[in-house]
Amino acid sequence: MGEEIGLDVPAERLGDPVAYTGGFADLGQSAGHFRDDFFFVRVDGHTVDTSRMEALERSYHLGERWWSLDELAGSDEIVYPYGLVPLLGDLLEGRRPATAVALPWHH
């Protein structure tokens, strides 16, 4: 599976989603019900490549950096998806949910 940030992971390595969020959004060029599924995959390293982003995604992209869990938890920045910090804390401690966790919609 290819990600907008240039990360390629074989589908069988992804496993089941650990979380999802969804709801109505009007994005200008399309409106309707959208759903995002989230997977937890560890990598040894990755250099971000935004060349796969669509023009709309690039227009909102302000940059990237790696965050520690403590930095995310203590940040005044908006972190999407909502509910990421406690879920990520559980995942990093080895507590994977039995079924995908429903996270709040952000639109």
Residue pairs with C-beta under 8 A, 6 or more apart in sequence:
1 8
1 9
1 10
1 11
1 14
2 8
2 52
3 9
3 52
4 50
4 52
4 53
4 54
4 57
5 46
5 48
5 49
5 50
5 52
5 64
6 46
6 47
6 48
6 49
6 50
6 51
6 52
7 43
7 46
9 41
9 43
13 41
14 39
14 41
15 39
15 40
16 39
16 100
17 37
17 38
17 39
17 100
18 38
18 39
18 40
18 87
18 91
18 96
18 97
18 100
18 101
19 37
19 38
19 81
19 83
19 87
19 97
19 100
19 101
19 102
19 103
20 35
20 36
20 37
20 38
20 100
20 101
20 102
20 103
21 35
21 36
21 38
21 81
21 82
21 102
21 103
21 104
21 105
21 106
22 33
22 34
22 35
22 36
22 105
23 33
23 34
23 105
23 107
24 31
24 32
24 33
24 34
24 107
25 31
25 32
25 34
25 107
27 56
29 56
34 107
36 81
37 100
38 81
38 100
38 103
40 91
40 96
48 64
50 58
50 61
50 64
53 61
67 75
69 85
69 88
69 89
69 92
72 79
72 84
72 85
72 88
73 85
73 89
79 85
80 106
81 103
81 104
81 106
82 103
82 104
82 105
82 106
83 101
83 103
83 104
84 103
87 97
87 101
87 103
90 96
90 97
